[in-house]
């Protein structure tokens, strides 16, 4: 992930499921931090369905 378009895409997708979620994305490292009522596996599925990989 290397651009603000990627950040917007992920943020919008997560907010579609949880409008109150707090999404923080570091472009340099590609790390995504989400504070949400949704379970982690739901958030991971949202991100992978957009074509991004999840690493532990």
Buried (B, 14 or more C-beta within 10 A) or exposed (E): BEEEEBBEBBBEBBBEBBEEBEBEBEEEEEEBEBEBEBEEEEBBBBBEEBEBEEEE
